[in-house]
Amino acid sequence: MDFFASGLPLVTEEASSGEAGSEEDDEVVAMIKELLDTRIRPTVQEDGGDVIYKGFEDGIVQLKLQGSCTSCPSSIITLKNGIQNMLQFYIPEVEGVEQVMDDESNEKEANSP
């Protein structure tokens, strides 16, 4: 309770930038995150889902879909036609978008008989 009464922030800026692991935020990654936060995420959230940035490697943006997007049959169409097209329009370095699954679910699938 003392912590909450101190008025210190619950989440620091350092913690929020750690989403992509140890990847440095260069200019392209900053533009990708900006587009996700301002244009893509609000639209996806209107439908009960969310999209989380996971990385940018060799021109491919890695995203994780959450909420209603994970079970939605048209999520791949949203990912390719919606998100990929918008990112490619504003950021020429983006060659494609791919969905990444949770690390935990990948481990469960690999360990199942």
C-alpha positions, 0 to 999 in steps of 0.5 A: 500500500505504501507504494500506491500512496507514494504516487510513483508511476506503475509502469515506466517508459523503460518497461513499455519499450521492452516489448520488442526484446533487445531490438533497438528502436531505429527510425523505421521501427518508430514509424511502425509503432507510431502507425500501429498506435495511431491508425491501426490499433484503434480500429482493431480495438473497435472490433474487440481485438488488439494488435501487439508489435513483436519485431521487425526483421528483414522487412517483415513486421511481426505482430501478435493478434489478441482478443477477438482477433485470435479466433476471427476467421478473417484475421489473416485478411485483416492482417494482410489486406488492412495492416500490411497495405497501410504499413507498406503505403507509409513505410517503403521498408516494410515488405510484409507482415506476419502473425506470431503466436504466443511463445507459450502456445508454441511450446505447448504445441511442440510438446504435445504428442 
